[in-house]
Amino acid sequence: MATVAATIEQRINDTFSVLHINLENESHQHSGPATESHFKLTLVSNDFDGVMRVKRHQKVYQLMADLMANTVHALSLNLYTEEEWEKRGGKVEPSPACRGLGE
């Protein structure tokens, strides 16, 4: 059986023309026993050219709907065109600390 991370990456690669992908499993930064429940996806694809940010997010969330309904609690999305990615210098802001961890 494939890991959740492998399933996410496979679906992305099967759906988009991927120029850059980085999937981080951030589950260890959150309380609870789940080891594959919180992810941060950075995806660069020119499939996003002319597509509003909310529509980009909707497409990815639709692709992951079954995972989001069962296994994945959070999926942070950073979705860019090649031009947008280059303007950012190929960097994404770090995720904030989980409020429930260690409190």
N, C-alpha and C positions, 0 to 999 in steps of 0.2 A: 504494500500500500504506500502510495506517495505521501510525502510530508505535505503539510498545508503550504509551506513556502514553495515547494516544487510545483504544486498545483497552481498557485498564483502565477509563478513565473511562466509556466507552460501556457496558461490561458492568455497571458499578455503577449507572449511571443507568437502564438497562433492567431492573434487578432490584429496586432499592430505591426507596422514596419518600425522595428526598434533600432534606434541609433545608440541609445544608452539606457541601461536599466540597472537599478540598485534596489534590492529589497532587503530591508533590515528587520530582523526579528527583535522587537523591543519588549517582548513579553517579560523578560527578566527585570525590567524597570517598573513592573506593576505588581500589585499584590494579587494573591490567588495562586492556585496550583497549575493553571494552564500554561503549557510551554510554547504553544503556538496560537496566541490569542491577540497579540498586538503587533502590527506591522507598519512600516513606513516604506512607501514605494516612491521612488524617483524614476520617472519615465520620460525619455526624450524621443519624440516621434514627429515627423512632419505630417503625420495623419491629423495632427492637431491644428494645422494651418487653417486660419479662418474660423476656428471653432471656439466659441466662448468657453471660458473656464468652467462654468457650471455644467455645460454640456459634456465637457471632457470628463468631469467627475462622474456625471450620471452614467456615461458609457462604461467606465471602469466598475462602478458600483453594481451596475446591472450584470456585468460579466461575473461578478463575485457574489451575487445575491444569495445563492445557496450557502456559501461559506459564511457570509455575514449573518445569516439567519441561525446558524448552528455553532460554528467553531470560532470564527473570528469576531472578537469584540470591537476592535478598532483597526481601521485601515487609513492611515494618513497618506494623502496623495499630493505629490509634487509633479505636475504634468506640464511639460514644456515642448515647444517646437525647438528645432536646432538653433534658430536665431535667438530665441528667448534664453536658451541654455547658455549660449556663448556670451550674451550680455550679462548674465549672472556670474560669469567666470567659472561655470561648472560647479557651483556651490549651492548647497541647500542649508538652511538654518537648522541647528540642532533641535531635537524635540525637547519640549519642556519636561521637567521632572514630574513624575506622577504624584499627585496630591495625596493619594492614599498610602504610598510607600513610606514606611518608617514613622508614620504618625500614630 
